[in-house]
């Protein structure tokens, strides 16, 4: 898959208006290969922070939520991703 070749192991899922609705990982997609599923079937709730959040708070949130990626949002729209790697 192109995601892994580009070093992308997870990505935010947005609706038609660009609003964050979840996250999906390469492994989620790989495990479901061959099944008739949609992205919304395999995505999970995204952990997000506002773009003005202090870095220490983002790191703490990643530890508290036990996630490797946190989506950064501005006015509800994806502005970036903070990754543990």
C-alpha positions in Angstrom: 0.0 0.0 0.0 1.1 3.5 -0.7 0.6 4.6 2.9 3.4 2.4 4.3 5.8 3.2 1.4 5.4 6.9 2.4 5.9 6.2 6.1 2.2 6.8 6.9 0.8 4.2 9.3 -2.4 6.0 10.3 -4.5 8.8 8.9 -7.4 11.0 10.0 -10.8 10.5 8.4 -12.8 13.6 7.6 -16.3 14.2 6.4 -17.4 16.1 3.3 -16.9 19.4 5.2 -13.4 18.5 6.2 -14.4 17.9 9.9 -12.5 15.2 11.8 -14.7 12.0 12.3 -12.1 9.4 13.2 -8.8 7.7 12.5 -7.8 4.6 10.5 -4.5 2.7 10.4 -2.8 0.7 7.8 -3.1 -2.4 10.0 -6.9 -1.8 10.2 -7.1 -1.7 6.4 -4.8 -4.7 6.0 -6.8 -6.9 8.4 -10.0 -6.1 6.5 -8.5 -6.6 3.0 -10.9 -8.7 1.0 -13.9 -7.9 3.2 -16.7 -5.7 2.0 -16.3 -2.9 4.6 -16.2 0.8 4.5 -13.7 3.1 6.2 -16.4 4.1 8.7 -16.6 0.3 9.6 -13.0 0.1 10.6 -12.1 3.6 11.9 -12.0 4.5 15.6 -12.6 7.8 17.5 -9.7 10.2 17.0 -7.9 11.8 19.9 -7.6 15.4 19.0 -6.1 18.6 20.4 -6.5 22.2 19.4 -3.5 23.7 17.5 -2.9 26.0 20.4 -2.4 23.2 22.9 0.9 23.2 24.8 3.3 20.4 23.7 3.4 19.1 27.3 -0.4 18.7 27.2 -0.3 16.8 23.9 2.4 14.4 25.2 0.4 13.8 28.4 -2.8 13.2 26.4 -0.9 10.6 24.2 0.2 8.8 27.4 -3.2 9.1 29.1 -5.1 7.9 26.0 -2.5 5.3 25.1 -2.3 6.4 21.5 0.6 6.9 19.1 -1.1 9.7 17.1 -3.0 12.8 18.0 -4.8 14.9 15.4 -4.3 18.6 15.6 -7.4 20.6 14.7 -8.2 24.2 13.9 -11.9 25.2 13.9 -12.7 21.4 13.9 -10.7 20.8 10.7 -7.5 18.8 10.5 -4.4 21.0 10.7 -1.8 18.2 11.3 -0.9 15.1 13.2 1.5 14.6 16.2 3.0 11.1 16.1 5.1 9.2 18.6 7.5 8.2 15.9 
